[in-house]
Amino acid sequence: MNDSPHGLPRGWVPTTLREIAEIVGGVTKDAKKSNGPGFREVPYLRVANVQRGRLDLTEMKSIAASESDIRKLSLRPGDILLNEGGDRDKLGRGWIWQGQLPVCIHQNHVFRARLRDPGLDPVYIAHFTNSEAQSYFIEHGSQTTNLASISMTKLGSLPIRLPPSKEQERIVAALDERLSELDASVASLERAERNLVRYRAAVLAAACS
């Protein structure tokens, strides 16, 4: 039932990412300062690490950062990471930091959104930015010759339809179930493809014997 002047279901509220989260950019490489006093090497997330719906930490790099930047940019469990640039259809791509490393920061091409209200579910927000928000990112991203990007201002203005906490939990549970089913289907198709390759090889071997 819609009883909201915004056409939303009962209990849902319109908001923006800026209103519900603190958004910051990451560290910028500076070769001139990296060897100076007060700097130390720490792991950091690059665009390549921040995939849609997952973080790929198989190839982590480190960067020399000041203690103040490390304090400011250190990730906490529940932080939402969103890519600032790349191909236009990859703007805003990202996922949630879950404390995989004791200390980790992020580069300037990766935004961090830290929810202000602990009652909000970061998984719901991350699913939203990876799906419904994509049309917004494509429309409001800027384009250079080779790369697209989304500014922090535009990212903060992202409109979000925010359901009550229980509804957030229900939506996340339903999405997780569907995604698990999809993962299982993909794995089954990959097994079938491998079996088909082996079958073809066996047929060819038999024909040539």
N, C-alpha and C positions, 0 to 999 in steps of 0.2 A: 504494500500500500504506500502510495506517495502522499505525504502530508507536508512536504517541505516546499517553500517558495522556490527552491532551486531544483525541484523535480527529483529529489533524492528520496530513497526509502526512509522510513521513520528511524530516527536516531543517527542517521548519517549526517556529516557536516562537510561543507566545502572548505578547503584550506589550501595552503601552498607549502612547498617544501621548506621555504624560509621560515614560515611560522612555526613549524613543528621540529625543525632541526637547525643546529649550528653547522654552517657549511664553510669549509676552509680549503684553500689550495695547498699544494705540497711544496717540497723543497726543490730549489733550482740548483743545478750543477754550477759550481763556481770554482774553476781550477786554481784561480789566484788565491782563494781563501782556504782551500781544502787542506793545505799543509800548515796552516797557522795554528797558534796556540788556542786551546779550548775546543778543538775539533776532534772527532773520533769517527771511526767507520761503524756504520750500522746497516742492517739489511733494509731495503726499501722496495716498495711495490712500484712496478712500471706498468704501462698500458698493457703490455703483453701478459702480465700476471693477472689482470682483471678481466675475466671473461664473463659472458652472459650466464648468470646463474651459478657461477663457480669461480674460485680463485685457483689459478695454476701456479703452484709454488715449486715446481720441479726445477726451475732455473732462476734462482734468486741472485741478485747482485747487491753490492753494498755501496754506500756513498759516505763521504766525509761530511759530517754535519756538526753544527755548533750545539752546545748543550741546551741553549734556549730553544733551538729548532727541534731538538729531540724531545724536549719536554712538551712543546706545543703540538708536535705532529705525531707523537707516539700513538699507535692505534690501540683501541680498547675493544673487547668483545662487544658485538652489536653495532659497531660502526659500519655504515653503508658506504661502499666505494663506488664511484661512478667515473667513467672515462670522459675526459674533456674533449678529446679529438680523435681523428682517424677517418675511416670511411663514414659517409653520412648516415648509413643505416646502423652504425655502431656507436653513435653518440649516446651517452648516458648508460652504456653497457656496464654492468657491474654486479657485485654481490657483497656479502657480509663478512667482515672480519670476525673470526671466532677464537682469537688468541692463539693461533698456531705457533707463534714465536714469542719469546718473552719481551723482545723489543723489536719494533718494526715501524718505519715511517713510510711516507708515500711521496712520489715525485709530483712536480707541479702540473703534470698532465692528467693527474688523477685527483678528483675531488673527494673529500670525506664529509659525509653528512652524519652528525651525531644527534640522535633524537633527544629532545629536551624532556619529554615525558616518559619515564620508565614503563608506563602502562601501555605504550604503543609497541606494536610488534614490528621489529625491523624486517622480518621475513616478508610480511605483508607489503611494506613500503618497497622493498627490493623487487618483489614480484611485480608490483605496480609500475615501477620505473623501467622494468625490462619488458613490459607488454604494452599496457594502455598508453604509457607516456611516450612511446616511440614516435608516434605521429607528431607530438609536440616538439620533440628534439629535432626531427627532420625539418619541420616548418620553421623553427626559430634558430637553428644552427646557421653559422656563417660558413662561407666556402672560399678557400683560396684555390690556387691552381691545382694542387694535389690533395689537400686535406680539408676536412670539415672540422668545425669546433663549436662548442657551446660555451657561452660565457657564464661566470658564476652568477651574474645578475639574472640571466635568463633561466639558469638552473633553479635559482631560488624562487622564481616566479611560477615554477611548474605547478599547475592546479592539480590538487589531489582530492579525491572523494574518499573521505575517511569514515569507515563504519565503526560502530561500537566495538569494544574489546572482544566480546564473545563472538561477534560476527567476523572480526579479523581472524580469530582462532579457527573458526569453521571454514573460512575461505582458504586459509593456509593449509589446513588438514586435507581439504578436498584437492587442492593443487598438488600437494605432496603425493597423494594417492595416485592421481592421474599421471604425474611425472614418473613415478615408480613403475607404473604399468607401461609407459612409453619406453623407459629404459630397458625393461624386460623384453619388450617387442624388438627393440633395436638389437639387443644382444642375441635374440633368437634369429633375426635376419642375418647377423654377422656369422653365426654358427652355420646357418644354411649355406651362406656364400662360401665358407671355407670347405664345407662338405662337397659342394658342387665342384670346386676347384680340384679336390682330391679325386672325385668321381671322373672328371674329364681326363685327369692324368692317368687314371687306371685304365680307362677305355682306350686312350691313345697307346699306352704301353701294351695292352692286349692285342691291339690291331697291328702293332709293329713286331710282335713276337712270332 
